Amino acid sequence: MSIFSRDHKAHEFPEGARWLNVDDPLTLSDLRGKVVLLDFRTYCCINCMHVIPDLKRLEEKYPELVVIGVHSAKFHNEQVRENIRHSVLRYEIEHPVVIDNDFALWSAYGIRAWPSFVLIDPVGNVAGQASGEGPYAMFDDAIASISAAFGDQVDLEPFSMDLVRDREPGAALSYPGKIEVDQAGGRLFLSDSNHNRIVVFKPDGEITQVIGSGTSGARDGSFQDSEFWRPQGLVYDLRDDMLYVADTENHLVRRVDLKARTVTTILGKGHQGGHASKGRGTDLALNSPWDLTIMGDHLYIAMAGLHQIWRMDLQTREAEVFAGSGREDIVDGPRDRAALAQPSGIDNDGERIFFADSEVSAVRVVEDDRVRTLVGAGLFEFDDIDGLLDQARFQHPIGVMHHMGNVYVADTYNHKVRIIKLESGRVSTLAGTGRSGESDGPSLEATLSEPNDVAILNGNLYIVDTNNHLIRLLEPASDRLFTFRFTNEEVMYPRTPRGLRAREVVLPPADIALGRAMVHLELAPPPGFTWNPQAPNHLSIKSVDGIEVPPFEPDDWDWDFRVPVQVSEEANARLRIEAVAYYCEEDYPDFCRFSALDLILPVTASADGSTIVPASYRLEIE
């Protein structure tokens, strides 16, 4: 880490810059008394993803620390505020983020790579600067030293924020990642990544199994008890009815026995590894495995964090580097010397390995022990162009699938699905307009939002529409794109508020009478939605000193309730109302969302208070 003298002043945040996770734009004066760590990032970058746990550790350890994400975008798509907002939600970023699209802060601090960090002391001086992974080790001692040196000038109070997650409703799926099919059995498997689980369903929309408790973790065991952490890639092996899972954030590969209904870790230590070239089973540390495919007796792994493809023997669990030197670039040649760049999708045709090399916006193939690029030209060469292979361009594709001589591509940042026709050597668009959206219709008029993967079953193309939290269906016969609907979506709903991140809302204070009184709770759904009384709605009001709340069971979930309470003494209190409310689109009643709320009702109990106090709130969707 580079250390600076105390007269090296920090640069002010650009006037007019857009922010996330705060009410109003910040200035350096707003941060007076705080130790500030600027995290220069772009949300596609695997190294930027890797540093998030370290930043959370620092935030938890030092109440005086405010981390500020400075989002300096690499790709055009990453300059859009809504897409950055999705990345904040997806990676559960809970600190302020400033959008630095014109690279004003980047240039002011002389930043040259993602991720990079700038440490600012409580009086606004630059105290240090570093780049690369491992910010906890880089800055732990420095933050402690700065806090000790500034003593009483350090502000230890929690920093006020307005988190975007507090306005985001829940849905049946949350940033789904990858999809796989069992052609013979007529099943589909979906990684419901931010719900930390795998969903098994049929083409008719029936969900048949949910694998994983939904809690982030790495526990092996039954379908109900096992845990994942943002799983991505899936591959099914018909020979023994096994599903393999790239458990990305756990840096593991898991095996799902669909007959025994168990989950077992077969590769990885559960923490991020370095640059080993081989290893076995749980003695080998992996680095962000993102997707999987099986060819013969080997499992092939798109190891995004190492810019390599690995291969594991399914019998012995011996694993080794298959392709990629570890250097991040686009260089063809012998597979052990070729350079890859964050491979994130992988498939095969029985002889060749096809992969999406995301950071170079490329689709490449390993054939005859050599890596060859089909489409793509460089780390900063990206666009949305159909045509001949050497002229076509993608923008950060994440998913690929080989089918009948063609390679289907989830062209993620172009919000499209494309097809590479290997025989003719051409690329064309199958679905999407190039603009983010969720409209159905003719395939080239309908819209997607950062699709991550594709699969074909019974001739229909299933698309993982990640930022829309949906599965979309392209029917070749009609050439139309539809939103796929689950027929029993309710089996994926959380049944209690436990484990949900609830939005805390402080309601207007009220005066409540002594003796018998009522709290009139009235919630309103967002515009265009209606309540779902069949879903596992939840309501509880906690008793507090002086106010007893008897058990209350609603007769009908219309969210207009009069809850009786008994007030025994004059006091000031805060009633806590826990609610999980489900609501569905009026035009599409099968598509539902939910919101978890902690409503705080401040009350003053006195003889002059009201016998009925209001507690009203309207849900919103940003």
Secondary structure, 3 states (H helix, E strand, C coil): CEECCCCCECCCCCCCCCEECCCCCCCHHHHCCCEEEEEEECCCCHHHHHCHHHHHHHHHHCCCEEEEEEECCCCHHHHCHHHHHHHHHHCCCCCCEEECCCCHHHHHCCCCCCCEEEEECCCCEEEEEEECCCHHHHHHHHHHHHHHHHHHHCCCCCCCCCCHHHHCCEECCCCCCCEEEECCCCEEEEEEHHHCEEEEECCCCCEEEEECCCCECCCCEECCCCCECCCCCEEEECCCCEEEEEEHHHCEEEEEECCCCEEEEEECCCCCCCCCCEEEHHHCCCCCEEEEEEECCEEEEEEHHHCEEEEEECCCCEEEEEECCCCECCECEECCCCEECCEEEEEECCCCEEEEEHHHCEEEEEECCEEEEEECCECCECCCECEECCCCECCCCCEEEEECCEEEEEEHHHCEEEEEECCCCEEEEEECCCCECCCCEECCCCCECCEEEEEEECCEEEEEEHHHCEEEEEECCCCEEEECCCCCHHHHCCCCCCCCCCEEEECCCEEEECEEEEEEEEEECCCCEEECCCCCCEEEECCECCEECCCCCCCCCCCEEEEEEEECCCEEEEEEEEEEEEEEECCCCCCEEEEEEEEEEEEEEECCCECEEEEEEECCCC
